[in-house]
Amino acid sequence: MEIRILAPEGPEPDAAELCARVRALCRDGPDAVVCDVGAVAAPTLATVQALARAALTARRLGIPFRVTGATPALRALLHLVGLVELLGEPEEREPPGGVQEGIEPGDLPV
């Protein structure tokens, strides 16, 4: 399994540059691209936009995209805008993959 790691430079990633780097990393068809955002100390909605556009670029090329190293502030922003899947976590309203709800004998039909 080949995973390419991308680390945005500077405190605020540039969306166009990040997308160009994702396209370059995806040329050889890796299994996934992981974006390490540990250097992003003060994330903004522009950070979220850059990550969303990078994820969309990878998805259009058929490559999974995930974010690692997110600060609590960036995690909160990603949760707020509904992009928690970039962190590799299921959304709160969705059960994790492979989990099925059980039916109890005393449950009423819906």
C-alpha positions as CSV (number, residue, x, y, z in Angstrom):
1,M,0.0,0.0,0.0
2,E,1.5,3.3,-1.1
3,I,0.6,6.4,0.8
4,R,1.9,9.8,-0.2
5,I,2.3,12.4,2.5
6,L,1.7,16.1,1.8
7,A,2.6,18.8,4.3
8,P,1.4,22.3,3.5
9,E,4.1,24.9,4.1
10,G,3.5,28.1,6.1
11,P,0.8,29.0,8.5
12,E,-2.0,29.2,5.9
13,P,-2.2,26.7,3.0
14,D,-2.9,28.2,-0.4
15,A,-5.7,26.3,-2.1
16,A,-4.4,26.5,-5.7
17,E,-0.9,25.4,-4.7
18,L,-2.3,22.6,-2.5
19,C,-4.4,21.3,-5.3
20,A,-1.5,21.4,-7.7
21,R,0.6,19.4,-5.3
22,V,-2.2,16.8,-4.8
23,R,-2.4,16.4,-8.6
24,A,1.3,15.9,-8.8
25,L,1.3,13.3,-6.0
26,C,-1.6,11.4,-7.6
27,R,0.1,11.0,-11.0
28,D,1.5,7.6,-10.2
29,G,-1.7,6.4,-8.6
30,P,-0.9,6.0,-4.9
31,D,-3.4,4.2,-2.6
32,A,-4.0,7.4,-0.6
33,V,-2.8,10.9,0.0
34,V,-2.4,12.1,3.6
35,C,-2.1,15.8,4.4
36,D,-0.2,16.5,7.6
37,V,-1.4,19.9,8.8
38,G,0.6,20.0,12.0
39,A,2.3,23.2,11.0
40,V,-1.1,25.1,10.7
41,A,-1.3,26.7,14.1
42,A,-4.2,29.1,13.6
43,P,-6.6,27.6,11.1
44,T,-9.3,29.7,9.5
45,L,-12.1,29.0,7.1
46,A,-9.6,29.6,4.3
47,T,-7.7,26.6,5.7
48,V,-10.8,24.5,5.6
49,Q,-11.5,25.6,2.0
50,A,-8.0,24.7,0.9
51,L,-8.3,21.2,2.5
52,A,-11.8,20.7,1.0
53,R,-10.5,21.6,-2.5
54,A,-7.5,19.4,-2.1
55,A,-9.7,16.5,-1.0
56,L,-12.0,17.1,-4.0
57,T,-9.0,17.1,-6.3
58,A,-7.8,13.8,-5.0
59,R,-11.4,12.3,-5.1
60,R,-11.8,13.3,-8.7
61,L,-8.6,11.4,-9.5
62,G,-9.9,8.4,-7.6
63,I,-7.4,8.7,-4.7
64,P,-8.6,8.8,-1.0
65,F,-7.5,11.9,0.9
66,R,-7.1,12.2,4.7
67,V,-5.9,14.9,7.1
68,T,-3.6,14.2,10.0
69,G,-2.0,16.4,12.7
70,A,-5.0,18.7,13.0
71,T,-5.1,21.0,16.0
72,P,-8.3,21.0,18.2
73,A,-9.2,24.3,16.5
74,L,-9.0,22.8,13.0
75,R,-10.8,19.7,14.1
76,A,-13.6,21.9,15.5
77,L,-13.8,23.9,12.2
78,L,-13.9,20.6,10.1
79,H,-16.7,19.4,12.4
80,L,-18.6,22.7,12.1
81,V,-18.6,22.6,8.3
82,G,-19.4,18.9,8.0
83,L,-16.0,17.8,6.7
84,V,-15.1,15.5,9.6
85,E,-14.6,12.6,7.1
86,L,-11.3,14.3,6.1
87,L,-10.0,13.3,9.6
88,G,-10.9,9.7,8.9
89,E,-13.7,9.8,11.6
90,P,-17.3,9.1,10.9
91,E,-19.7,11.9,11.4
92,E,-21.7,11.9,14.7
93,R,-25.0,11.2,12.9
94,E,-23.6,8.3,11.0
95,P,-22.7,4.9,12.6
96,P,-19.2,3.7,11.8
97,G,-18.9,1.4,8.8
98,G,-20.0,-2.2,9.4
99,V,-22.2,-1.4,12.3
100,Q,-25.8,-2.5,12.2
101,E,-28.6,-1.6,14.6
102,G,-30.1,-4.6,16.3
103,I,-33.8,-5.1,16.8
104,E,-34.9,-6.0,20.4
105,P,-37.8,-8.5,20.8
106,G,-40.0,-5.9,22.5
107,D,-39.5,-3.1,19.9
108,L,-42.6,-1.8,18.2
109,P,-42.7,-1.8,14.4
110,V,-42.0,1.6,12.8
